[in-house]
Amino acid sequence: MIKKGISMKKIVFVLVIIAVVSFTIKQESGFSLSGKTNNLENGTVLYLKDNLTDKIIDSTTVKDNQFVFATKIDKFPLRVLLYNKAFSQWRDIWLENNQIFFDASKGDFKNANVTGSQSENLTQKLYENASTLSFEERNLLEKKFVKDNPNTIVSAFILSVFAADWGKDYSKRCYERFSGDVKKSEYGKRISNYITLNKDVKIGDQYANFVMKDKDGTPKELSKLIRKVTLLEFWASWCGPCREENPNLVKNYEKYKLKGFEIVAISLDKDKKKWLAAIEKDGLMWAQFCDFGVWESKTALMYGVYALPENFLIDKNGKIVARNIRGEELNKKLTELISD
């Protein structure tokens, strides 16, 4: 029943006006990222880089310590890196399809206050006191967050980073509680790949076999390369500690290769030219493999590798006898195994 003399025509007119206003607001409420900086020169270029693809999305310039990005982005939430060319200022941010404000007017980018993104707000709240925590305390905090917040992509991102560290069983339990949208995200897919591919190999287990393409593009099977003692070495051209360890590996290889020692290297590189250049520069004479998946390398996921350098020492029976062994410790273990 219509009361107080309001006609049907007036109601229809009001509803049309409301619909037009709502549509206009929706059209104007898309993504933008504006902000204030501190002590940056006019003309300083700022970049937005997609952390998943490692590609630059857009750039803008600073004027009077202010900047604006009005970039067209197809998928949200999106984790990006905001930085200047000199990389003296940088910050990871979760972007959402809203008007986001970045306030670094009172300090550097790392301590900026970001508003307008729910995912970023969750992240800021999670880590607001993290600098005072030990590694173990921070790890427990992140575990609790993932468990308590199954419907946010932030949890999927954190779990994708720590899945191998936290273990297959725990990661699977967390993943199963995620919403459908979170599971479909790129981070959700990464976790699913880890759960599916990971063999959960431990010291005392038999090595997990695989087939990969070598530096010449030829598929080869690990089982065909295994010798009396084999070191399965995970590394990358961009990994400083890996490159520092390479001279020691070269010495051990030259010392023991005629006695039945082999190294099989799996690179987590993305750039083939840089990978091949590092092999040549460091004088690496053993079998080299790479699928250019970086942390999504199927072999890395299979072996639960989440940090570099990492390795697995395999004895003549195909049993893993040591993990993450290097330097003089590796030399001693090789002497022991090969003499046996």
N, C-alpha and C positions, 0 to 999 in steps of 0.2 A: 504494500500500500504506500502511495506517495502522499506525504503530509505537507502542511504549511504552504500549500499553493505552489510548490515547485513543479513545473511542467516537465514532461518527458523530454521535450526538445532541449530544455536548459541542461538537464542531466547529461544528455548525449554530448552537448557542446562542451561541458566541463570535462567530461571523460576524454574527449578528443584533445583538448588543451593539455591535460595531464600527460597523455600519451606522447604528444609532441615534445613537451618539456623534458620528459623522462628520456626520450630518444636522443634529444640534443645533449643532455648531461652525459649520457652514456658515450656519445660520440666524442665528447670533449675530455673524457676521463681516462684516455689511453695512457700508454707509457711515456714518461719523460723522466730524465734524471738531471736535476739541477743542483748546484752546490756552491759553497764558499770555500776558498782556500786561504792559506796563510803565507804571506811573503813570497808568492810566486810572481815572476815577471810577466808583464803583458806579452801575449804571444806564445806563452808556454803551451806546448801541445800535450793534451791528455788523450789516452787511448783506452778503449774498452775491448777486452779480449775474452772470448768464450773459453772458459776453462776446460770444457769437454773436448772441443775440436782444436784448441790452441790457435784459433784464427782471430785476427783483429776484426771486430764488428764495426767500429766507427772511431772517429777521432774528433776532437774539438779544441778550441783555443781558450785560454784564460784571459779575461779582460777585467781589470780592477778587482782581481781575486774572486771572480765569479765565472761559472761555466754552465753550459746547458747541453744535454744530449736529448734529441728528439728522434732517436733512431727507431726504425720499423723493425720490430722483433716478432717472430712468428710463434715462439713457444715460451711459455712461462710456467713455473719459476725457472730462472736461468742464473747460474752462478758464474760471475764474471770477475775479471781482474781490472781494476781502474789504476792506471799508473802514468807517470810522465816518462819521457824518452830516456832521461838519465837514470831512471829507476830509483831516484832518491826518495820518491813518494809513491806508495802503492797500497792497495787494499782490496781484498776479496769482498764481493758484495752479492747478495741474492737480489736479483731484479724480479719484480712482479709487474703486472699490467696496471700500474698505478702511477701517480705523480710522486716520485721519490726525491727526497731532499738529503743532500750530503753536506754536513757541516763540519769542516775542518778549520774553521776560522780561528780556533784557539790552540791549535796544535798541528800534529802531522796527520797523514791519512789514516794510519793505523788506529789512532785514537778518535777518529771522527765519529760523530753521532749520525746515524742514518735512520730516517723515518719514512713511512709509506710502504714498507715491505714487511709483511707478517713473518716471512721466512727469515729475513734479516733480523727482525726483532727477537725471534726465538734464539738465533745464533748469538746475538749480543748478550742476551740474558744468560745463556748457557755459559759463556766464557768471561763474564764480567769480573769474576774473582779468580780466574784460572791461573793468573801469573803468580799467585801465592801458593799454588798447590804443587805437590810433587807429581812426577809422571804417573805413579800408581794411583794417586788420588784423582788426577784428571781423567785417567782411563776409566775409573769407576764412575765418575760423573757422566762421562759420555755413554757408558753402558746403560746407566739408569735412564738417561734422556731417550736413548733409542727404544728402550723397553716401554717407557711411559708415553711416548709420542709416536705411535705407529702410523699416524695419518699425515705426516709432514715429510716432504722431500728432504728436509734437513737430516732426518734420521736415516734415510736411504743413503745420503751422501756419506755420513759418518760411518755407517756399517760397510759401505763399499770400500772405505779406506782401511778399516780394521778387521774385516771379515777373516782374513787369513790369520791375523794375530789372535783374534778371539776364538777361532776354531770353527770348524764346519757345523757341529751340532748346535752351538749357541747361535751362530749366524742363521742357521735354518729356522730355529724357533722364532727369532726376531722377524725374519723375512715373512714367515707364514702369517704373522699378525698384521702385516702392512695392508693398507687399503689397496683396491684394484688399481687406482691411478698411480699410487706410489710404486707398485710393482712394475707398472708399465713404463716408468721413467727410465732414463738411461742408467741411472745409478741402480735402480731395481733390477735392470737387465744384467748389470755387472755382477750383482750379488747372486742372481740366479745362475749365471755362467760359472761362478766360483763353486756354488753348491753342487752343480751338475758335474763339473770337470775335476774338482779337487779329489785327489786320492788319499789325502791325509797321511802322507808318508812320514814315518818316524825312524829314528835310529833303531836298527834291528830289523826293519822291514826290507823286503825286496824292492829294488828300484822299479819305478813305473815307466814302462816303455812308451815311446812316442815316435812319430814320423814328422820331420820338418825339412824345409828347404835350406840347403847350405848357401854360402855366399855366391855360388854360381847358379843358383836356382834349381839345384838337383835335390829331389826328395830323398832323404836317408833316414834309416831307422836306428834308434839308439842301440838296440840289441846287436846290431851288426858292427858297432864301433867299440863295444865294451872289450876291454883287455883285462890283464891280470888285476890291475888296480886302475880305476877310472875316477877322475874328478869332474863332476858335473858343475860347471861354473856359470852363474848368472851375473851378467855385467851390462854396461852400456858405455858408449863413447862419452856421454855427458856426465858420467858418474866419476867424480874426482877420486874418492877412495878406491874405486875399481882400477883406475889408471895407475894409481900409486902402487897397487898390489901386483900389477902385471909384470914388472921386472922380476919379482920373486917367483912368479909362476913360470916365467921363461927359464930361470935358473934351474928350478926343479924339473921342468920338462926335459931340458938338455941333460940333466944328471941321470934321470931315471927312464927315459923313453925306450932305451935299448933293453931295459930290464922288464918291460911289460907295463909301463905306465902310459896312460892316455888322458888327455883333457878334452872334454866336449863342452863348448861354450855356447850359451844361449844369451843373445843380446836382447835387451829391452829398448832398443833404439827405434826411432821413427823415421829418421833420415838415412837412407841407404848410403849416400856419399860420405857422410860423417862417420858412419859405422865402418865402412871399408877403409877410410883414411886412417882411423884409429887402429885398425888391425895392422895396417902396414907400418905406421909410425912406431907402434909398440913392439913390432916384431913377433906377432902371435902366430905360431906355426901349426897350431892344432885346428881341429874341425870347428867351424863357426856357423851358427844358425841364427835366424831371425825371422819372425813373421810380422814385424813392424806394428805389433799390437800394443807396445809399451806395457803398461800394467795389465792390459787385457790380453796379453800373450797367453794362448791356450796352455803352453807348457809351464809358464809361470803360475797360472791358476792351478794346474794339475799338481804342482809341487808346493803350492801355498807360499809362494815368494811374494813378500810385500815390502821388502827393503833390499837395497844393493850396497855393497856386493853380498852375494849369498852363494853357498855351494853345498854339494853333497858328495862325500867320498864313498865310493863303492868298491868293495873287495872282490876277490876272484870268484866268490860264490854268488855275486850279484846282490849282496847285502849292504845296506847303508850303514857304515860304521862311524861316521862323523858328519857333523853339519856345521857350516860356517867356520871352517878350519883354515888357517892361513899362517904365513910367516914361518918362524922356526918350528912352531907346533906341527904344521903341515909336513915340513921336512922330516921331523922325527917320526911321524906316523907313517910316512912313505917308506922310510928305512925299515921300520918294523914290519910292515905288510909285505914288502917286496922280498925281504930276507926270509920271511916265512914261506 
